[in-house]
Amino acid sequence: MSMVQKHPFHLVDPSPWPIFASFGAFASTFGGVMYFHGYTGGEVMLGLGVSMIVYSMYVWWRDVIREATFEGHHTATVQLGLRYGMLLFIVSEIMFFFAFFWAFFSFKLSTYSRDWCSLATKGD
């Protein structure tokens, strides 16, 4: 079987790190809740979950760097796609915060807000 690539895109190999990171996120969330409610072993589970997330970040990015530099999977087309993806992410974050603050200030400056606040403080 030939290993010649007939397209400029990178088809990612299966990786165990997303599921490992999700188990770490679950363990840190569950451990944090246990710790805040005073259950025994909560701080251990929280520490285990955070360390799982940090370890999965390290090995996942190690794999990405290896694919890009040593294996040469990140062609010019793939790099362009990564740049467009990051640009779209940043633009979507800007639009989200703009919409959030627009709604907040629109509510705070409207007459409905003043009427609602005055009704809430009357204490009938």
N, C-alpha and C positions, 0 to 999 in steps of 0.2 A: 504494500500500500504506500502510495506516495505522500510525502509530507509537504508538498508544494501548496502554497496558499494562493488561491485564484482570485482573491479579493483583498482590498486594503484595510479591512476591518479586523478587530481583535475579538474573537469569540472566547470568552472567559472560561477557564477550566473550573470544574466544581471545587468549591472551597469549604472546609469545615468551620471557618471563622465566623460567618454570620450566625449560625445556630449556637456556637459557643458564646458569642457576645450576647445573644438574646437570653441564654441561661444566666449569664453574669448580670444582665439588667434585671431579670426576675429575682435573682438572689439578693441583689443590692436593694431592690424595692421592698421585698419581703423582710429582709434583715433590718432595713431602716424602720419599717412599721413596728417590727418586734422590739427594736431598741427603744423607740420613742414611747412605746407602751409598757416598757419595763420588763419584758419577758427575758428569760435566761437564754443566752446564746445569740441574742439579736446583734450584738456588736461583732461577734465572730462571723455571722452570716453576711452582715453588711461589709465587713472587711474582705471576706472571700469574694463577694460579688464585685466590689470595686477592683480588686486585684485581677479578677477574671476579665473585666472590661479593659483594664490597662494592658494586660498581656495580649488580649485579642487585637487591640489597636496596634501594638508593636508588631506582632507577627503578620497581621493583615497588610500593613503598610510595607513591611519587609518584602512580602510577596509581590506587591504592586511595583515596588522599586526594582525588584529582580526581573519582573516581566518587562519593565520599560527599558532598563539599561542593559542587562546582560543577555536577555533573550530576544530583544528587539521587536517586541510585539506592538509597541506604540509607534505606529507609522505616522506620517504627516496627517493623514486623514483622521486617525484616532486622536492625535493631539489637538487638531482643530475641533473635533467633537467635544473633547474635554473642556476646551476653552469656551465653546458656546454653552455647554452645560453649566459651567460656573457663572458665566455672564447671565444666563437666564435665572439661575438661583438668586443671584444678587439683586437683579431687577424685581423678581417676585417678592423678595424680602422688603425692598423699598416700597413697593406698592402695598404690601400688607400693612406696614407701619403707617404709611400715609393714610390709608383707609381707616385704620384704627384710631389715629389721632383726629382725623376729620370727623368721624362719628362722635368721638368724645367731646371735642370742642363744639360741634354742632348741637349736641344735647345740652351741654353746659350753658351755651349762650342763647338757647331758644326760650321762648316764653313758657313752653310746656314744662321745662325743667324747673322754672321758678314756681309755677303753679303746683307741681308735684311736690317740691320741697316744702312749700308753705302748708300744703295739706298734711304732709307727714309730720310736721312739727306742732300742729295745733293741739293735739292731745284731747280729742272730744271725749 
